[in-house]
Amino acid sequence: MYQYFNGLVIREGTEGIPAEKVEKLFEDAGWVRNTPDWQKEKFSLIFKNSTWAFTVWDQNEMIGMVRVISDQIMAANIMDLAVLSEYRGKGIGQKLVQLCVQKLPHGDWFAHTSANNFSFYDKCGFEVKDLSQNGTCSYYGYIQARKDGHR
């Protein structure tokens, strides 16, 4: 499945994601550098072992991604959300989080991130309990379910 967002293409799926494109995003985010050749396969394997994933493309360039690990019933974890520096601030990250939450709208969502990203997840509807600590932002589906009149 794919859809358009502000002239970009968002693809859903965990297969066929090129390792070199993921590595470029990770390098831009400051998560890796100088990855040895024998380890580069991990950048595609992380997707094969994920429950859901979305990638964002500008022509042939992958400019954003998110991957999720979930039991697909009660809880889900956003493991990696990255958008290339020059594309940040255009709503791409928020769109990716929205697409994730739609997969399990009344489930409990967690985002493993650092404190400098808490305000982003707060804008996406996640609860941030302690801004002074690195850790997890959470989006409790039961809160949304109550708002929607389901609980």
C-alpha angles and dihedrals in degrees: 000000000000138000139186125251121179093330093315129106121235115200125195119212146083099231131086099016108151113239093217091057091051091047090053091054092047091050091049090051090050093243097121141014134180095008110193114243092244090060099047093092089072090074091069097032092061088065095047088055095047127095098222136003139179126195127192121216135195101193104305095341119098103218101169144019145173130188129194136200114202146154084226091229113061113358142028136182127210101218104176129012116172136164123182112258096246091054098048121114094037098100095259095122092047090050090052092051090048091052090049095050090049088063090064105012098173096035126102113263127199129188118202104211145127126271093257088067097049094096090055092053090044088059088051092057099263121138116239111199103184121016093189094066133067110234144086134348113204136206109195111206093203089065090055090042089056091049088050091049096247099116 
